[in-house]
Amino acid sequence: MRVDHHAYRKATRVSGFGFILQAIIAIALFVFSIGLFGRGTGDVVIYIASVFAIGGLLVWLSLIVIFYQHTQERLESLEGDEIAAELAGTGSVFDSSREHDKLASRRLKLMHKWLMPIVSLLVAAYLSLAAWRILKFIDALEDPVGVGDFVLTQAKGWAAALCLGFATISFIFSRFVAGMARQEAWQNLRGGAGFMVGNSLVLMAVAVGIIFRIFKNDQVIGFIAYAIPICMFIMAIEIIFNFILNLYRPRIADEVPRPAFDSRVLSLLSAPDSIVKSINEAVNYQFGFDITSSWGYQLLLRSTAWLVLFGVFSLAALNTMVIVEPHQQAIKLAGGRIVANEVHQSGIMWKWPWPIQSAHIIEVDRIRELRLTAFQIFPTDIDDWAKEPRMNKDLEPFIVGPSIEKDDEPSAAQPVSLNNESAENVEDAADTLGDLFSLVDAEITLQYRIKTDGVLDYLKFSSELQGPRETLTHFDKTLKSIALREITQHLSGLSLEEVIVRAETSLVRDLRLQIQQACDQLNTGVFIVAVNLPMLRPSGGAGTYFENLAIAKHQRRQEIENEQGVVTRALDAIIGHTDRIDEILDEFNKWDQMQRDHDVSANDLRTQRLLVEQLIEEAGGENAQKIARAEAQSWVTLMNARAEVFRHKGNIDSYRASPNLFMEREIMRVFIEALGEKRKYFLVGVDPDRINLEIEVQEEPARFNISPQTPAEEGQ
């Protein structure tokens, strides 16, 4: 092909047509995505496709400029050749300055050196920034407090036709441009062909997602919404990589440089025949000879269509048979609806091939685990394992009743007002709230399985679909809401001590039964296997203080029990039977009150006192013993007094019989009692010559002096 200004003009016209086609695609998709074609035509995914299409406008515009400048350079070169032919042999002094007059050529070199790299960087920046904004936009749409819902068009037929039509036009035009780009003068058209085939791939993917939506499957379109910006990121990275390689690639004279936005991957897809050629060359290289020209390879190529048809028929036949394992159950779906509301047990299930009918297999015996709350964050570094795990900021505490002692009487709840801004009222309100509520942090997991006879209820209750960038299905999110509602209601009726103490015993059993009852009422079709509490403690940093409080309460109860034991032992020792203490004290207080009342008669007072004494004696304590000893002592005193009376009567008779002798004996008794064990000397008023005394002096111990002794009689 002759490379002149006509060739570059054709490339300029093709680039202009590509720019117009790219603009039509981008504008049409954008207008359809914002709903200007009518109600129900707004669509987020088509809007994302329009954002990608807008990026190709800059590529086609740069190709228009560069090929136009090539045209000007060729015209300038043609004019220079004509002038050189006219001035040939004249020996003009201006011949040496012709090279400096090539303004278009210098501009073309500057464009290849600066314009095309700058455009490439702008395209990469646009693709990366647009992809980042799209991902952030989708995340905002999925957020419950975001800007809106993930809008999908209701005009599915029009949307699919629009995407398929533009995808076909883009692919045909990309093939045409890729064929032109095989010429060396038009090789820069590969960048435009690459973006055009990118339009075709994106629109084809969107059309596939819309077709899946027609069959009641919205999950595919969600994946496509995330795949498009990810591919835009990959294209931006490839452009930057090509830009860096172009900086270090050696320059060859008169070679047209390849711009960085010319994607090698998209260029390969725009010319699929080159892929087949590359495969043939790879096969020949592996076998070491031209095997692609052999009869066997040609026979394989001629029979490819029949082999593909046989493979499709075999796959369709195999698709009619579904193997259901013993731990599974299955249903047949036609257009997203359950066929005849029939559940198939284990064995072989026959159905029509896809897409007429499809099979959905449910594992009924598999125990599924669902996290109801956030969990603690453990250190990831090996050196940090000695540290305590920190709490997840998303962990929300549960409200429980206040900390109540068993011997405390709960007071009636009073309304709390925080309208007054004074510090004292706020502190009082905080104390009142502290008396009414307590908070606990809990890690709770729920284990459940599908009931054998509850598959239809399970499928009708909620969907098993999972949104983009979500870890829970719609069913799991619904079951989580039900379980958290029941757990919150149950814990709110328990005190802090009851929640902590019963966590390992009856609490998990009560929670499981309550959640199971709620699930049965809503016909969820699931059986709650267990409710696990890996962690349950007072909220925040109050766990340590709660332990200290529990220890202090235990010590308090122990001190009270010790003192009560001392009181019980004292009462048991003093009164006797402790079960009659209240009766004795009541009668004693009654007797004490009667003593203070002057209107009470002495007889009633004496009767009450005798009743108290009788109760004390029946109890058998120290007081009863004292009363018994007092009664015994009174009898001893009485008997001694009576003995003294009888002795006195006997002394009167003795005195009457012999007064002198009685007096002498009494005097001697007084001496004995007064002098005791002291030595006694007697003076005898008789003439010594007339008496002869033989005295034997003996001193007996006091312990043998049992009875009083009278003085010895006088001897001769």
Rosetta blueprint (number, residue, H / E / L):
1 M L
2 R L
3 V L
4 D L
5 H H
6 H H
7 A H
8 Y H
9 R H
10 K H
11 A H
12 T H
13 R H
14 V H
15 S H
16 G H
17 F H
18 G H
19 F H
20 I H
21 L H
22 Q H
23 A H
24 I H
25 I H
26 A H
27 I H
28 A H
29 L H
30 F H
31 V H
32 F H
33 S H
34 I L
35 G L
36 L L
37 F L
38 G L
39 R L
40 G L
41 T L
42 G L
43 D L
44 V H
45 V H
46 I H
47 Y H
48 I H
49 A H
50 S H
51 V H
52 F H
53 A H
54 I H
55 G H
56 G H
57 L H
58 L H
59 V H
60 W H
61 L H
62 S H
63 L H
64 I H
65 V H
66 I H
67 F H
68 Y H
69 Q H
70 H H
71 T H
72 Q H
73 E H
74 R H
75 L H
76 E H
77 S H
78 L H
79 E H
80 G H
81 D H
82 E H
83 I H
84 A H
85 A H
86 E H
87 L L
88 A L
89 G L
90 T L
91 G L
92 S L
93 V L
94 F L
95 D H
96 S H
97 S H
98 R L
99 E H
100 H H
101 D H
102 K L
103 L H
104 A H
105 S H
106 R H
107 R H
108 L H
109 K H
110 L H
111 M H
112 H H
113 K H
114 W H
115 L H
116 M H
117 P H
118 I H
119 V H
120 S H
121 L H
122 L H
123 V H
124 A H
125 A H
126 Y H
127 L H
128 S H
129 L H
130 A H
131 A H
132 W H
133 R H
134 I H
135 L H
136 K H
137 F H
138 I H
139 D H
140 A H
141 L H
142 E H
143 D L
144 P L
145 V L
146 G L
147 V L
148 G L
149 D L
150 F L
151 V L
152 L L
153 T L
154 Q L
155 A L
156 K H
157 G H
158 W H
159 A H
160 A H
161 A H
162 L H
163 C H
164 L H
165 G H
166 F H
167 A H
168 T H
169 I H
170 S H
171 F H
172 I H
173 F H
174 S H
175 R H
176 F H
177 V H
178 A H
179 G H
180 M H
181 A L
182 R L
183 Q L
184 E H
185 A H
186 W H
187 Q L
188 N L
189 L H
190 R H
191 G H
192 G H
193 A H
194 G H
195 F H
196 M H
197 V H
198 G H
199 N H
200 S H
201 L H
202 V H
203 L H
204 M H
205 A H
206 V H
207 A H
208 V H
209 G H
210 I H
211 I H
212 F H
213 R H
214 I H
215 F L
216 K L
217 N L
218 D L
219 Q H
220 V H
221 I H
222 G H
223 F H
224 I H
225 A H
226 Y H
227 A H
228 I H
229 P H
230 I H
231 C H
232 M H
233 F H
234 I H
235 M H
236 A H
237 I H
238 E H
239 I H
240 I H
241 F H
242 N H
243 F H
244 I H
245 L H
246 N H
247 L H
248 Y H
249 R L
250 P L
251 R L
252 I L
253 A L
254 D L
255 E L
256 V L
257 P L
258 R L
259 P L
260 A L
261 F L
262 D L
263 S L
264 R H
265 V H
266 L H
267 S H
268 L H
269 L H
270 S H
271 A L
272 P H
273 D H
274 S H
275 I H
276 V H
277 K H
278 S H
279 I H
280 N H
281 E H
282 A H
283 V H
284 N H
285 Y H
286 Q H
287 F H
288 G L
289 F L
290 D L
291 I H
292 T H
293 S H
294 S L
295 W H
296 G H
297 Y H
298 Q H
299 L H
300 L H
301 L H
302 R H
303 S L
304 T H
305 A H
306 W H
307 L H
308 V H
309 L H
310 F H
311 G H
312 V H
313 F H
314 S H
315 L H
316 A H
317 A H
318 L H
319 N H
320 T L
321 M E
322 V E
323 I E
324 V E
325 E L
326 P L
327 H L
328 Q E
329 Q E
330 A E
331 I E
332 K E
333 L E
334 A E
335 G L
336 G L
337 R E
338 I E
339 V H
340 A H
341 N H
342 E L
343 V L
344 H E
345 Q L
346 S L
347 G E
348 I E
349 M E
350 W E
351 K L
352 W L
353 P L
354 W L
355 P L
356 I L
357 Q L
358 S E
359 A E
360 H E
361 I E
362 I E
363 E E
364 V L
365 D L
366 R L
367 I L
368 R E
369 E E
370 L E
371 R E
372 L L
373 T L
374 A L
375 F L
376 Q L
377 I E
378 F L
379 P L
380 T L
381 D L
382 I H
383 D H
384 D H
385 W L
386 A L
387 K L
388 E L
389 P L
390 R E
391 M L
392 N L
393 K L
394 D L
395 L L
396 E L
397 P L
398 F E
399 I E
400 V E
401 G L
402 P L
403 S L
404 I L
405 E L
406 K L
407 D L
408 D L
409 E L
410 P L
411 S L
412 A L
413 A L
414 Q L
415 P L
416 V L
417 S L
418 L L
419 N L
420 N L
421 E L
422 S L
423 A H
424 E H
425 N H
426 V H
427 E H
428 D H
429 A H
430 A H
431 D H
432 T H
433 L H
434 G H
435 D H
436 L H
437 F L
438 S E
439 L E
440 V E
441 D E
442 A E
443 E E
444 I E
445 T E
446 L E
447 Q E
448 Y E
449 R E
450 I E
451 K L
452 T L
453 D L
454 G L
455 V H
456 L H
457 D H
458 Y H
459 L H
460 K H
461 F H
462 S L
463 S L
464 E L
465 L L
466 Q E
467 G L
468 P L
469 R L
470 E L
471 T L
472 L L
473 T E
474 H H
475 F H
476 D H
477 K H
478 T H
479 L H
480 K H
481 S H
482 I H
483 A H
484 L H
485 R H
486 E H
487 I H
488 T H
489 Q H
490 H H
491 L H
492 S H
493 G L
494 L L
495 S L
496 L H
497 E H
498 E H
499 V H
500 I H
501 V H
502 R H
503 A H
504 E H
505 T L
506 S H
507 L H
508 V H
509 R H
510 D H
511 L H
512 R H
513 L H
514 Q H
515 I H
516 Q H
517 Q H
518 A H
519 C H
520 D H
521 Q H
522 L L
523 N L
524 T L
525 G L
526 V E
527 F E
528 I E
529 V E
530 A E
531 V E
532 N E
533 L E
534 P E
535 M E
536 L E
537 R E
538 P E
539 S L
540 G L
541 G L
542 A H
543 G H
544 T H
545 Y H
546 F H
547 E H
548 N H
549 L H
550 A H
551 I H
552 A H
553 K H
554 H H
555 Q H
556 R H
557 R H
558 Q H
559 E H
560 I H
561 E H
562 N H
563 E H
564 Q H
565 G H
566 V H
567 V H
568 T H
569 R H
570 A H
571 L H
572 D H
573 A H
574 I H
575 I L
576 G E
577 H L
578 T H
579 D H
580 R H
581 I H
582 D H
583 E H
584 I H
585 L H
586 D H
587 E H
588 F H
589 N H
590 K H
591 W H
592 D H
593 Q H
594 M H
595 Q H
596 R H
597 D L
598 H L
599 D L
600 V L
601 S L
602 A H
603 N H
604 D H
605 L H
606 R H
607 T H
608 Q H
609 R H
610 L H
611 L H
612 V H
613 E H
614 Q H
615 L H
616 I H
617 E H
618 E H
619 A H
620 G E
621 G L
622 E H
623 N H
624 A H
625 Q H
626 K H
627 I H
628 A H
629 R H
630 A H
631 E H
632 A H
633 Q H
634 S H
635 W H
636 V H
637 T H
638 L H
639 M H
640 N H
641 A H
642 R H
643 A H
644 E H
645 V H
646 F H
647 R H
648 H H
649 K H
650 G H
651 N H
652 I H
653 D H
654 S H
655 Y H
656 R H
657 A H
658 S L
659 P H
660 N H
661 L H
662 F H
663 M H
664 E H
665 R H
666 E H
667 I H
668 M H
669 R H
670 V H
671 F H
672 I H
673 E H
674 A H
675 L H
676 G L
677 E L
678 K L
679 R L
680 K L
681 Y L
682 F L
683 L L
684 V L
685 G L
686 V L
687 D L
688 P H
689 D H
690 R H
691 I L
692 N L
693 L L
694 E L
695 I L
696 E L
697 V L
698 Q L
699 E L
700 E L
701 P L
702 A H
703 R H
704 F H
705 N L
706 I L
707 S L
708 P L
709 Q L
710 T L
711 P L
712 A L
713 E L
714 E L
715 G L
716 Q L
